[in-house]
Amino acid sequence: MTAVQTSAEQSGVTTGQDQYPAGAQVVVRDEEWLVRSSMPTEDDGTRIEVVGVSEFVRDQEAVFFSGLDRIELLDPRETTLVMDDSPNYRRSRLFLEAVLRRTALPQSERRLALADSFLMDPLPYQRRPAELALSGANLRPRLLIADVVGLGKTLEIGLTLAELIRRGRGERILVVTPQHVLEQFQHELWTRFAIPLVRLDSVGIERIQREIPAGRNPFTSFKRVIVSIDTLKNTDQYRHHLEQIRWDAVVIDESHNLINRGSLRNQLARTLAPRTDALILASATPHNGDAKSFAELIGLLDPVAIRDPENYRAADIEHLFIRRTKISREVREQMKGQWADRGPSHSVHCPATPAEEKIFEELAAVWLPGDGGTSVSSVPLFPYTLLKSFLSSHAALRATVSARIKTLEKKDDPQGTAAELAALYRLSELAADLTEADSAKFAALVRQLREEIGVGPGSDERVVVFSERVQTLEWLAEVLPAALGFKGRAARDCVRVMHGGLSDEQQMACVEEFGLADTPVRVLVTGDVASEGVNLHRQCHQLVHYDVPWSLIRIEQRNGRIDRYGQARPPEFRALILTSEVEGAKDDTVVAERLLEREDQAHRSLGTAEAVTGLYRAEAEEKSLIQDLLRGRTVDESLDARRSGADGEGAGLDDFLADFFGPVGEEAPPAEPTEPGGSAPAAAPGSESSGGLAAASPVLPRLFDSTAHFLDEALREVYPDARERLDLDRDQQSGLLSFRPPTELVHRLKALPMDYLREQRLRERMLVTFNRRLAEHSLQRARESSTSSWPEISLLTDLHPVVEWLTDKVLVGMGRQEAPMITANVAEPIYLVQGVYSNKLGRPTVVKWMGVTWRETSKEGLVDDDMVSLLRRCGVGPTMANKLRYRDPAPLRDALPDVLDTAEAFLNTHRDAWDEPLREPIEQYKRRLGTWRQPTLAGERTKERLADLADSLLTTGRPLLRVLAVLVPDPDRKDGDDGPPLVSLTAPAASPSRF
């Protein structure tokens, strides 16, 4: 028996796991299928996702399980050698390229493969999270992206997911975000990276329930999903469905909400974390000031990273955690000219009106008396709740007073509450008849908007106005349009209000309208629901704090909505500061104005204000500040006490928590090593060139010099009559492709966002391009439209459904287990063979592309493991002639067993060397795991599970081999003829290459 695996062996007998690499063809139920992805299951063998190849099932998608169906992976010794009659051997070259593209990169490949191919600026700092995730420093791709507000965490997540997809580790993706950023996140991943996510908001869930059978798990119907955390945490049904699914990658945005152990969000995270390979957490404020709580968050990524949850340092988790600020060296240097510096925070003083002064007098005398006076309220913090409501608006004050009266009137102790109730009634009377004419802040807001910023009829200027109180937001939305001079329909359309009481659809609609340049919205009045994660900078660089939150963190989060990556104009901030001449009045100069100054100082000196108090949570900062005010401290005394830890409560900048909010991950990684022989890495994949055969890429082996060239040739091969069949139109100057998608492509488009499909009518016509400028212009034009934020032209990346569709069409164009013969500049037949080692999870650990020669006379086998370079030397390219003359394939086929034996022997010889970069970090992890002690049974089970996982990542079994093509000598070429020397393999490769 030869060393080459039989069909049964290749499907799992020798490895204990079925191996069905992406791009391979299998036979199931007597039909041929192309493997898209595969992953093991606990009970049913390997789960493989396929698309039909043979006529009866062509382009049909299906899922099979090796434990339930007989899945035949074809024996490479039975390969049929066929002629290629296409011009310049186009069909063969396309087939080889398609196999290269569909083969997942091995786990040992740590470098980025696709970073230069997406619609994003080439900023190295935004690539570093993906580099860390793939570095092997952690057992799996798991990390917390903790960059401060505005640096582009969504782009960093998108790039990381794209790289995982290229490695076959991103087929099943779940993204969990706050509900108001669902569409924004979905939009960025599609328009920038061509990663489609099915949105399961309230509307999406209703649609799915109509489309799938009752009780069916929706997460089995859609491979890549985005859903709000509130939908998942509050729905027992969907939590149950999640427990039945294993994901390749899970992303949880605003992950600081997961920290509180026992909360619904925490329970959701603890459900997902062990059921996914890759886990990406993102938060600009990941720490709540408690070491144990932060250890809980890190434990989701790696349960053994922290031994003592109350005593650890940043260095212990540097492989799981990356954080930069706007003033970090690498960010500052790379962002020059691409992110306008923010301006100062202007305090706009608003002298209180007579009606407001009466309320200040009442508050100072009865509720917040100085000089040791006693407040009328029995609840120490409530007077400050009243004060903050009043400093927001008379509408908010009325709501707070009314709610407190109702609470006290229900109590059984009328005498104990009589004084407070009487004081509340007096406040209610003072506030009852107040209107916008009695509001100094409202008058100042109108003046600032009209005279300073320029908002009004006929102006394109936009501004976002923040307030903490819903009553203030709704009041402003009602009275502001007329005050700004808007009338009729314009008055209804110029202002939008957004707060947490709105549905997710309503919140997303507000954000989208505000971000589209051609909509009539000029002012967005919003609560702090928009202070986390929402992009408001597309058409806006003006922000007004109508009231100021008593938290440095919240102020910075608000400012970060317009002060973020992509902001073209210097962001401007204004805060309305209500002032009073009443003695002892605690107006906005006491707290708000001082907090604004301290936030600005911290931002400019530290890059963030989050660590100033050592509390790391907006709610904790506000509560602590009010308690200090009750003690008689000033704002500065409160902040400085926390900073120094004088109370024994503040964490202080000198303790270990400061490590996490210092320059974690700031130093850039070392430069890429040079290729064997000392040469620098080749040009990035996808770059255009005049040649037909790509130079060897340091990461992606490619035969074509660009994806554009590959797609162009593929269209000619698959659709020679594309102009008629697809109504294809090509603009040579701009690079725009316009065509009518065929049925099988329309079927694939179902994974795209529904709004995008409908609004751009993609089922009828698609507009795509490789021209980045054109795609970027289309995206910008969409933002200036009043009808849709989705661009009509999409950028063709390697992940785009159109590219994947044509790649698959090329693959299925070759018959079952066929390999073409290519007449080339060779002295003897050279077989092109793919060799893949995998681990127990079915993921490739080593992928080799080889040229193999077998000399029967000397019983000698020779190998060159750089197939791309070999093909270039042999003259295989778009200009080669196809003379349509072939040798008898029988002798070539007879040599297949010896060729495959030679290939496997070569792979076995070098396996240990290739495997070393993968094996070393796994062994390090196992040693660390061995020292991790857990007193509980659950902890020991976790330890056993992680040990099994570590073992499953190592290469196992024998390689899977596949014959791709044969290079055969030109029968017309004779010794001594003019022309380049004939290529002949002289010896096995001296040293293993990267592929």
N, C-alpha and C positions, 0 to 999 in steps of 0.2 A: 504493500500500500504506500502511495506517495505521501510526501509531507504536506501536500495541499489539502485543505479542509474539504470534506464532502459537504453536500447541502445540509445534512443533519448537523454535522459538526459546526458549520458556520451559523446555524440557528440556535446554538446554545449548549450542545452536549459537552464541549470541552471547557466552557467558561462558566456554566451555571446560569447564564443569562443569554437571552436571544439578542443577536446583534443585527440590526437592520439600519444601516447608515442612511442618512438623507441622500437622495439621488439614486439609490439602488432600486432595481426593479425586482418585484416579487410576484409570485403567482398565488392567488387566493381564489378558491371556488372556480377554478379554471379560467380566470380572467387575470390580465396583467395590470399591475398597479405600480405607480411611482411613489416611493417612500418620501414623505415630507419630514416626519419626525417620529421618534420612538422613545418610550420611557417605560421602565419596569413598573409593574403593579404588585401588590402584596398577594393577590389571589389568582389572577387570571393571566399570568405570564407577562409578556411585553405588550404594551398598548402602542399600536402604530397608526399614524394618520397618513392616509394615502390619497392619491388622485388617480382616476382611471386612465389607462393607456390603451387597452384594446378597444375595438370598435364598439362593442356593446355597452361598455361602461366609460367611454371616453369622457374626460373632464368631470366625472362624478366624484365627489368627495366621500370618503368612507373612513371608518375606524374599525380595526380588527384587533383581536387579542390572541396571542400565540397559544394561550391555554385553551382557547375555545375553537379556533380555526387552524387548519393546517396551512401554514405560511411557508412557501418554498422560496428560499433565497438561492438563486441559480448557481450551479457548480461552475466555477471559472474555467475548468478544463473542457467544458462543453461549449465554450464560446464559438460562435460561428463567425468566420472572417468574410466580410462582404466588400464588394466594389463600391466606390464612391464616384458617381458620374457628374457631380456638381462642379461648376466652374471654380477653378483654383482650390479644389478640395474644400469648398466652403462648408459643406455639411459636416465634414470630419472636424474641421477647426472649431466650428460652432459647438459640436457635440463635446469635444474636449473642454472647451471653455465652460459649457454648461455644467459639466461634472465638477470642475473646479469651483464654480460658484455655489453649487448645491451641497458641497461637502463642508461640513462644519469644521471650523478651525479647532485644532486640538487644545486641550486644557493647558498644555505646557506653553502655549503661545500667549505671552503676557502683554505684548504691545498692542496698541490700538490699530485697527485695520480700516476703519471707515471714517475717521474723524474729519478728513478733508472733504467729504462728499456731501455734507448736509448744508442746509440754509442757516448757517450760523457763522459768526466771525471767528477767525482762527486765533482764539485766545487760549494760550496754554493753561492758564489757571482754571478755566472751565473744563479742561480735559482731565485734570488731576483726580477728581473723584472716580472716574472710570478707570484710570490707571491704578488707583489704590484697590478698587474692587477686584481687578484682574491680577493683582500683583502676586497672589499666592501667600501673602502675609497672613491671611485668614483662611480657614478651612474651606469656606464657601464665599461667593461674592456678597458680602454683607457689610454695610457701613451706614453711619449716621453723617449726613451732609448738614453741617451746622453753620454754613456761611451766613453772615448777617444779612439783614433785609436788603434786597435789591441787586445782589451779585449774579443772579441767574441760576438759581437752584433747579428750576424746571428744565433748562437747557442741559445742565449737568446730569440730571436724571435721564433725559431723553438720550443723550450720548451713551450713557452706561447701558441702558436697555438695548440700544442698537447694537452695541458690541456683544451683548449676551445673545441677541438673536443670531448674529453672524456665527456664533459658536454653538448654535443648536441648543442654547440654554434660555431661550426667551419665547418659546412657542405659546405657553400659557402664562399670561400676565394679568395681574389684578392691581389696579391703582385705586387707592382709597384717599379721598380728599374731603375737606369741608364742602358743603353743598354749593356755596356761592362761587367756588372756583372750578367746578366740574367742567363747564364748557371751555373756560380759559385754558385749563390743563389739556383737555382733549384737542383743542385748537392748536396749541403749540406743538404737541407731539406729532400731529398729522402734517401741518404746514412746514415744519422744520425738518422732520425726520422720516416722514411717510410711514409712521407707525399708527395704524388705525385702532381706536378704542371704542367699543360699544358702550354708550352712556346709559347706565341704569339709574336715572333719576326717577321721580314719581311717574312721569310720562313714559319713560322707557320701560319701567316695570309693567305698567298696564299693557303696553304693546306686546311685550314678551309673553305675558299671560294669555294673550289672544292667539299668539303664533305657535306656542308649544303645548303639548298635552298637559292636562291638569296633573299637578304633583311632580312634573318633570323638573329636574335640577337645571335652572337656567344657566348655570356656570359650565355645564357640559355642552351647551348649544353655542356658546361664544367663547373663543379662545382668549381674547384680549378685552378686558372689561374695565371701565372706570365707574365707580359708585361712591356715593357720599358715605362718610363714616356714620352719620346719623341714621341713614337707611339700614345699614348693617347692624348697628348696635341695638336698635330698637325693634328689630324684626326677628323673632325667634325662628321663623321659617327659614330665613336666609342664613342665619347662623348655623342651622342644622345642615343646610346645603353646603356651606363652606367646609364643614367637618368631613365631607365626603370627597373633597377635591384636593389634589396635590398640584401646586403651582410651580412653574419655573422661576417666576419672579413676582414679588409683591412689593409695591411702593406705598408707603403711608406718609402723606404730607401733613404738615403741622403736627408732628408726632409728639410734641410736648404734652398734648392732650391725653397721651396714653399712660402717663406716669403713675397716676393714683391707683394703687393696687386695689382690686375689688370693684373698680368702676366698670361700667359697661364697655367703655372704650378700651380699658386695659384687658378685660376679658376677651374682647374681639382680637386684640393684638396677640394675646397668648394662644388663641385658637389658630391664628394664621402662621405665626412664627415657625412652629415645627413642621408645617405643611408646605413649606416653600424652600427651594434651593437658595435663590438670591433674595435678600431682604434689604430694601433701601428705605431708611427713615430720613425725613427731612424736617428741619425746624431751625428757624433763626434764633429761637429762645429755648434750647433743649433742657435747660437746667432750672430746677425750682429752688435751688439753694440747699437741698438736702442730699447728702452723699448717697444715702441708701436708696432714695427715689431714683436718682440718676443711674445707679447701678442696676435698678430694675429695668430701665430703658435699654442699657447696654446688654443686659442679660437676654433680651429678645434677640439680639444679634449673635451673641456667643455666650452661652450659660457659664462657661468656664473662664471667661476673660478676667473676671474680678473674683479673687479669692475671699477678700474681706470687704463686704459692701459698705463698711463704714471707714475704711482706711485703704485708699488707693490713690494713685496719681495719674496724670494725663499720659505719662509714658507707658502705663500698663495697658492702655487701650488705643494707642496711636495707630494701630493697624485697623481700627474700626471707626475712626473719628477724624473728620477734617473740618477745619473752620478758618475762614479768612474774613477780614474786614476790608472796607474800601481803602483804608490807609496801609494795608499790608503791602509789603514791598513789591511782590510780584503782581498784585492787582493794580497797584498805583502805576507801575511802569507800563503795564499792558493796556491800561484803559486811557492813556493819554489821548485826548481829543475825541473819545468815544462816549464819555459820560460827563456831562457838564457839572462843574462843582456847584454845590448848593449854596444859596445865599443865606444871610442871617435870618433869624426868626424875629420879625418886627412885632413889638408890643404896641398895639393901638389902644391908647387910653380912652376910656369912655366915661366921662363924669356922669354919675348917677343923676337921673331926673328927680324932681321933688317927690314923686310917688315912690320911686325906688329908695330914696333916702329914708322915708318913713319905715319901710321894711327893714333897712339896715339898722335904724334906731331900735325897732322891736327886737330884732335878733340880738343886738349887742346888749340890750337891757335885760331881756328875759331868758334867752336861750344860750347865749355864749358870753356871759358877763365876765369882765376882767377883774383884776385885783382880788382874787379869791372868792368871787361871788359864786352862788350856786345856781345851776341851771334848773329850769322848771321841769325838765324831762328826767324821768327816772332811768332812762336808757342813755348811758354816757355818749355813745356814738351818734345817736339820732340827731342832735343839734347840728352836727356837721353834715348829715344827710340833707337837712333842711337848707343849710347854707349852700351846699353844692347845687341843689335844685334851683334856688333863687339865682345863683350866679350863672345858671344855664338860661332860664327864662321864667317869666311869670306863669306861663302855661305849665312848666314842670313843677314849679312851686305849688300851684293849685292842686296838681295831681298828688303830690307827696303829702300835703296837708289833708286832703280828702281821705286818702288811704289810711293815714294815722288816726283820724277821727273815727273811722269805721272800726278800726281795731280796738280802740279804747272804749267805744260805746258798747262793745260786746263783752267787756270784762265785768266781773261780779263785784268789783271794788270801786264804786263811784266816787267815794271820798278820796281814795288814793290817787285818782286820776283827774279829779275835778279841776285842779289848778292847771294841769297840762292841757285839758280840753278847753278851758277858757282861753288859754294863750293861743291854741290852735284856731279857735273861732275868730280871735282878733286878727291873726295872720290871714285867715280866709277872707275876712272883710276887706283887709288892705289890698289883697291881690285880686279880688273879685272883678273889679271893673277896669283892670289894667288892659291896655291894648298896645299895639305896636308903637303908637304915638308916645307911650310912656316908657319905652325901652331905649335906653341909651345905646346898647349894643346893636340893636336892630338898625337904628339910624346910622351908626358907624359902619355896619356891614354894607348897607345900601351905598353909602358914600364910598367905601373901599371898592366895591364891585363896579360901580359906575365910573368913578373919577380916577381911581388909581389903577385898577386892572382893566377896565374898559368893557365890562359885560353889559350888553344891552341889545336892543333891536338893531340889526344890521352889522353886528360884531360877531367874529368867530371865536373870541376868547372864551375859555372855559375855566371853571373853578370847582374844586371840591370843598364842601363845607362840612366839618365834623362837629358832632355834638354827642354827648353821652346819653341824652334823654330823648326817648321816642316822642314825648309830647312836644319838645322843642322842635324836632325834625318835622313833625306833621304841621305845626303852626307855621314854621318858616316856609314850607312848601305851599301853604295856603296864601300867605300874605306877600311873599317875595316877588312873584311875577309882576304884579301891578306896580309895586314900588320900583321895579327896574324898568318900567315903561313898556312892558309887553301887554298886548291886548288881543282879545278874541282867541282864536285857536293857538296862536303863538304863546299866549299866557298859559294855556294848558300843557303845552309841549316843552317849554323852556326849562322846567325844573323837574327833576326826578328825586324821589325819596326812597331810601334803602335802609332797612333795619332788620334785626333778627326775627321779627314777627312775620316777615314775608315768607312765602314759599320759596323753595330753591329755584323754581322756574322764574318767579318774579325777581329774585335777586340777580340771577344770571342775565335776565333781560335788561335790568338797570345798568349793569356793568358793560354789556355789549353796546347798548345805545350810547352810553357816555364815551365809549372808545371809538365810535364810528364818526368820522369827521363830517359826514354829510347829513347827520341827524340834527334836529333843531334843539337838542338838549344843550343847555349852556351851564347849568348849575346842578351838581349832584349833592344833595344834602344827605348825609349818611351817618349812621352810628358806627361804633367800633367793630361791628361785624365785618366791615370793609378794611379794618386795620391789619388783617393778617392775610397774606397771600394774593390779594387782588391787585391786578395791574391797572392803574388809573393814569399812567404817564403818557399814553399814546398821543392824546390830543390836549394834554393839560400839564402846565408847570406851575399852577397857582393853587395854594391850599390855605384855607382859613380855619383856625380853631375857634368856633363860636364859643365853646367853653373848653377849658383846658383840663385834661385828666390829671389827677394827682398821682401820677406815676411817670417816671422817666422812660420806662420801657414802653408804655402806651403812647407817649408823645413821639418817640422814635419810630414806633410801628406805623403810626399815622403818617409821619413825614415820609416814610419809606414807600408809600403808595405812589408818590410822584418822583421821589429821589431814588432812582433805580437804573440798572443797566438798560441802555436804549434811550434814555432821556436826552434829547438834543438841546434843550434850553436850560439855563440855570434854574433849578427849582426855587420858588419864592414862598415863604411861609409868613403868615400873619396870625396873630392871636388877639382877640378882643378882650381887653382888660377893663373890667368894670371897677371904677374907683369911687370912693366915698369920702366925704369930709366929716362924717359922724365919728366922734371920739370912740375909739375901741372897736370900730367896725373891721371885720375881717374880710376885706374886699379882695379882688384878684391880685393886688400887689403883694399880699401877704404870702400866698402860696403859689398861685399859677405863674406869675411873672418870674418868680425866682426859679421855679422848676424849668421854665423855658430856657433861662440863661444857663442853668447847670447841664441840661441836655445838650445844648449847643457846644458848651465847653468840652463835655465828654466825647461828643461825636468827632470833634476836630482833633482832640489830643489822643484818644484811644481808639477811634473808629467805631465805637458803640458805647451806649450808656447802660448796657444791661448789667454790668458787674459793679456799678458804682455803689449801690446799696448792699450788695451781697445777698439780695433776696430773690432775684431772678424771676419774679412773677409780678405782673402788674397789680393783681389783687392784693398780694402780700405787701407790696410797696405802699399802696394807698392806706391799707389798714394800719401799717406801722407808722406812717406819717401822722395820721389822725391821732393815734395814741400818744405820739410825742407832742403834738400840739396840745393835747389835754394836759400833758405834764408841764406845759409852759415853754417848750422848746421852739425855736425858730426852724424854718425849713433847712437852713444850712447846718444848724446844730444837729438836726435829725439825720441828715445825710452823712455828715462827717462822723457822727457817732457810729452809724452802721458801717461806714467805710473802715473805721479803725477797730471795730469790734469792741468798743468801750463798754457796751451793755452786756457783753457776753452772749449777745444774740446775733449780731451781724457777722457774716462770714469773713468780711475783711478782704482786702486785696492781697494780703500776704499769706493767706492760707492756701490749701491745695486747690480749692475751687477756682482760684484765679488762673491756675494752669489751663483749665479748660476754656477760659475766655481770653487767654493770651494768644500768641501766634501759633496755635496748634496747626501743624501741617503747613506752615508758611514756607519753609524751604522747598524749593523746586527739586524734583527728583534728578538723579544724575543723568547726564546725556546718554542717548542711546549708544550701545556698543557698536563698534564697526563690524561689518560682515567679515567672515573668515577670509583671511588674506590681507586684512588691513584696509579694505576699501570702505568708503562711507556708504550709508544706506542709500538705496536708489530713490528716485523721485516717488512722491506719494501716488498711490493708486488712483486711477480715474483722471489723471492729468492728460490733457490733449497733446498729441505729438503727431508728426508727419508719418512715422513708420507704421507698419501694420502689425508688428509683433511687439508686445510690451516688454520693456526691460524688466528684469527680475525684481519684483517688489520685496521689500524687507519683511512684509507680513503676508500679503495676498499673492499667490502665484497666479499670473494672468497671461493668457496668450494674446489677447487684444489690448491695444494701448489705452482703451477707455471703455466705459460702459456704453457711451454713445456709439462708438464704432461697432461694438457687439450687437446692440439693439438694431442698428441700421442693417447689418448683415443678416441678422435673424429675421427681420421683416422681409428681406428679399428672398430668403430661403423658404420661410413658412407661408408667406403671402406674396408670391411673385406678381399677383394681380391686385395688390393692396389698394391701388387707386380706385379700382372698381368695387372690390368686395368690402373694403373698410371705408370707402370714401375718404381715403387718406390724402391730406394736403400738408405739404411741408414748405415752410418759409425758410429758404436757405440763408437769408440775411440774419434773421433773428433767432433761428433755431427752433421755432415753434412747430410742434406736430399737432395736427388736428385730425381726429378720425372717429368713426362710429364703432364703438366696442362690440365685438361679436358676443354671442350668447354665453360662451364659457367664461369670458372676462367679466361680463355683467354679473354672472353668478358669484364671482370672487369679490365683486365690489360691495356685496352685502355687509361686509365687515366695516365699511367706511361709515363715518358719522351720518346719521339719517338726514340731518339738516343740510349737510353738505351735498349729499346725493340729490336731494330734492331741489335745493336752491340753484345748483349749478347744472341740473338735468344731465348728470353724468351717464345715465343709462342710454341717453340718446347721442351724446357727443362728449369726447374728452379732449382737453387741451393740456398738453404736457411739453416739457422742455428740459434740456440739459443746461440751458443758459441761466446761470445764477442771477444775473442782473435782471433778466426778464421775470424770473420767478419772484424775486424780491420786490420788483416794481408792481407785480400783480398783487402781492400781499399788501403792499402799502396802499394800492388803489382800493382794495377791499375795505381797508380801514377808513377810507374816505367816502365810502358808499353808505347810503341810508337803507339799503335793502339787505345786505349780507356781509358778514365779516369774513366769509370764506372766499379765498382767491379763486378766480376762474382758471388760472394756470398753475399746475403743480410741478414741482421740481422732481425730475426722475433720479432717484437714488437707487442704490443696489437693493433696497428694501421695498421699493415701490411695487404695488400689485401689477403694474404693466410690465415691469422688468421681470418679476417672478413668473408671470404668465408666459412671456416669450421664452424664458429659460426652460420652463417645463415643456413648452411646445417643441423646442429643439431636442430635448431629451427623449421625448416619446417618438420623435421622428426616426430614431434608430430602432430597429426591430428587437424582438425579445432576445436578449443575450447576444447581440451582434456587436462586432468591433470592425471598424473600417480599415481597409488597407490603403496606405498613402505612399505613392511613389515619391521618394525624397532623395536627397544627396547623401546616400549611405552606401557603405561598401558591403554590408551584409544586413539581413533583417534585424531590426531593433523593435522589440515589443514594449509598448507603453503600458505600465502596470501600476495600479493604485494599491497601496498597502495601508491598512488601518488597524492599529491596536486600540482596544477599548477597555474601559473599566467595567465593573459589575453593574453600573447604572446604564451601560450602553453608550456612554459618551466617549468620543474619540480622545485618546491620550497622545497618540502619535499618528501623524498622517504623512505618508511618503509618496512622492510622485517619481516613478523610476523609468529609466530606459534599460531593458534587459536583452542581452544577446546570449543565445545558446549555440555553441559550436560542437556539432555532433562528432566531428572527426577527433577532436582532442578531449571531448567530454568536459568542456570548460564553459562555465557561465560567468558573464561579466555584467556589472551593474553601474549605471550612472544615476545618482539620486537627485539630479537637478533637471527635471523634465523640460521646464521652460527654456533653460539655456540650451539644452540638447536640441530642442526643436528649432531654435534660432540658428544653431550651427548647421543643422541639416537643411536649412533653406525653406522650412515650412512657414508660409506666410501668404498674404493676400495676392502677391504677384507671382506665386509659383504656378507653373503650367500643369494642367491635368490632361495628359496625353491619352487617357482612357485605355491604357495597355497594362495588363496585369499578369502576374505569374500565377501558376496553378496554386490555389490556396491549400491543397492537401498537405504538402510537406510543412508548410507553416503551421497548420493545425496540429500535425503530428508532434511538433516540438513543444506544444503548450505545457504538457506536464513537467518537462525539464525546465522550461522557462519559469514556471511558477515555483518549482522547488528552489531554483536559484534565487528568486526574489525573496522567498521566505527565509532561506538561509542567511541572506544578507541582512534582512530585518532582525533576525535573531542575534546576529553578531553584534549589532549596534544598539540593540534594545536597551540595555542597561545605561549606556551613555545618554541616549535620548530621554530616558525615563528619570534620570537623576534630578533635573530641575523640578520635576513634579514630586518625586519621592521625598526629597529633603524637607520641605515645609510640612508635609504630612507627618513625617516621623517626628519633627519638632512638636507638632500639635499633640501627637499621641503621648510624648514625654510629659508635656504640660498637663494633659488630661490625667496622666497617672498620678500626679501629685495633688489632684483636686479631690478633696475629701468632702463627702456629703453625709450627714447623719440620718437623712430620711430615705425611705424606700423610693420615693419619687425621684430624689436626687441621684440615687444609684442607678435607677432605670435610665435617667437622662444620660448618665455617664456611659452606660452600656450602649445606648443608642448612638452617641457621638463616636464611640470607639468603632462600632460597626460601620458608621458613615465614613470615618477616616479610612478604614480598610477598603471600603467599596470604591474609593476614588483612585486606588492604585491600578496600574495596568494588570490585566489578567488574561490568561488564555493565549491563543495563537492569533496571528493577524488574519484579517479578512482581506482576501485578494480579489482584484478585478482587472481583467484585461480590457484596456480602453481602445487600443488601436495597434497597428503594426506598420512601421516604416520599412518599405521594401526598396531595393535598388532599382534604378531606372534600367530597363532591359536594353535601351539604346545607348547607354553610356558605357564606353569601353576604356580600358586602361590607356593612359596617355592622351585622352581627349582633353581639349582645353576646358577650363572651368575650375571652380573651387575644388580643393581636395575632398575626396570622399571621407565621410565621417565613419569612424569605427571605434567601438569601445575597446579600451586597452587594458583596463583593470577595474576592479571594484572601487567605488569612491574612496579616496584616501581618508576622508573624514566626513562624518555625517553632516548634512546641511540642515537648515532650519525647517525644512519641509519633509 
